[in-house]
Amino acid sequence: MIIGLTGGIASGKTTCSDFLQTKGIKIADADVEAKAILAPNSKALAQVVKNFGYEVLQEDGTLNRAVLREKIFAQESARRRLNEITHPLIRKNLIARLHEIQQTPYALLSAPLLFENNLQKFCDAVVVVDLPVEQQLERGARRDGQNKSAISQIIKKQITREKRLILANYIIDNGQSLDNTQQQLEILHQHLIYLSSI
């Protein structure tokens, strides 16, 4: 059984996937795959540099994500170009990873753009990690060192919170305490184990 895990920027997907990982659940993570395909000297990184210039590289040859983020969110065509380079590779790697890890009671497919990239078609159900937009802005700015307007621009590029909640099979409210979130995840985990056994 494959369970999708998604949510807007700074919603707490990693907090949730880390907790479920402690329960022995294996994860195919789009963010991890995105970083892997853009490793130094990779073909995908060479394509990104060709399209966006050498300023997207740091001195050590690694990707300067902050510079690239500025470029792609300033111009829609740039964002589409980056997606054309990276998304097919990420999808291919995610599918390969899912084939590796399906021996657990259920596997997680964690992707911030799960619905936007139609990855839910690989999932038996989808969990949405949710919190109010104002909390997203605060947490995103604190985590990424960006101002709230930059985080707001990223939120606007994702599907709306309302649509995400409509598409969800399960919702984790991450707007309260960590203990509260973990209690919800424990209940969900036990429920998914039960479903995988019948």
N, C-alpha and C positions, 0 to 999 in steps of 0.2 A: 504494500500500500504506500502510495506517495502522497505526502501532504505538502501543499504549497504554503509558504510563509512569506507574507509581504506586509507593507505599510509604507507610509510616506517617509521622507527624509527625517532622521532623528526621532523616529517613533519608538525605537527600542527593539528592532528586529534581532540585533546581535545579542542583546540581553536575554531575549527569549530563546534564541537558538543555542546560546551557551548553556542555559539552564537545561534544556532538553538533551544536550550533548552529555551532560553529567549523568543522565539517565541511560546512557548507552545508545542513544539515537544518532545515526550517521546523517551527515548533512552534505548536500550538494549546494554550494554557496556561489551565487552569481558574482558577488563582490570579490571573492577569493579568485575565481576564474578570470575576472576582468583584470585583476592585478597580475596574475600569472601570464596572461597572453601579452601583456605590455612590459614584460621583464626586459632588462638591458640586453641589447643585441638581438631581440626577437624580430621576426618579420613584421608583426603587427606594429611594433613601436617604430620601425623604420618607415612604415606607411604613414603613421601619425606625424612623424617629423617631416616627411615629404609634403604632407598636406597642410601642416600648421606651423612649420618653421622650427629652427633649432632652439628658439626661446622656450619651447615646451620641455627641453631637457635641462636637468641639473648638471653641475660640473662632473659628477661621478657617473653620468650616463643614464641615470634613472629618470623616470618621467616626473616632471614638475606638475603635479595634479592641480595645484592652485591656478597656475597660468593656463593650463588647458581648460579648466572649468570656466574661467573668465571668458575665454575665446568662444566656447560652445554655447554659453548662455547669453552671450551678447548678440549672437546671430543664429537664427534658426537653420540656415543652410549649413553652417559649420557643425551644428549638433547632428544634423542628418548625415553629414559626411563621416563623422566619427562613428556613428551607429552602423553605417554601412561597412566600416572597417572591422569593428569589434563584435557586433552582435552575432553574426554567423559563427564566429569562433567560440564565443562564450556559450552559445546554444549547443554547439557540437560537444564541447567539454562537459557541460552540465549533463547532457544525455549519457555520455560515457561514464561519468561519475555515478549517476543514478543506477546504471547497470551493475556497477561494482558493489553498491551498498544496499541492495534490496533484500539482503538476507536478514536484516533487523526487523522487528515487529512492524515498524513503518519507517520510512525515510523522509527527510525534509528536503524540499526544494526551496531554498531561501533566495528571493529575488526582489529587490525594491521595485522593479518595473515588471512584475509578474503579469499583470493584466495588460499593461501597455504593449508587451511583447508576445502576448497570447500564450504564455508558458503554462497557464492554468489547464490547457488541454492535456498536459502530461500528468495532471494531479487528480487524485480521487476526491480530494476536498481541499479547501483553502482556508487558512487562518490569517486574519488581518489583525495586526497590532495597531491599536488606535489610541490617540490622545488628541486633545483640542489643538487647533492650529497654533494658538498663542504659545503653548508649551513646546510645540515643534520648533517654533522660531527661537525661543529662549535656549532650548537644548542644542539646537543646531549651531547657533552662534557661539555658544560656550564650547562645544565639542570641536568645531572646525575653525574657530578663530575668525569667523566672518561676521559682517554686520547682518542685522535682521533683514534688510532689503535684499541682500544676496540670497539668503535662505528662502525668502519669499518668492524670488524669481524661480528657484528650483521647484518649489511647491507648485507653482503655476504650470510648470511643464509636465507635472505628473497628473494622473486622473484625480478628480475631486475626492475629498474625504467621503462625501455622501455616496458617490458611485462605488467607491471601494467597499463601503459597508454593505451596500445592497448586494454586491457580488460575493461577499464572504459567506462561508459555511459556519465559521466560528470566529468570534471576536475576543481578543484579549485587550482589556482596558488597562493601558499602561500609564494612565494619568495620575495614579495615586502612588502609594509606596511600593518599594521593591518587594517587600513581603507580600503585599496584596497581589502583585503581578505573579509572583512565584506560586501562590496558592491557586490562582486561576490556571496556571500552566500545569500544576500537579493534577488537578481535576481533569483537564483536557488530556494530558498524557495517559492517565488511567483509562479514560473513555476510548482513546485511540487504540490502546493495547487491546481492550475488549473487542472493539470493532474488527481489529486485525485477526482475532482468534475465531471469529464466527463465519 
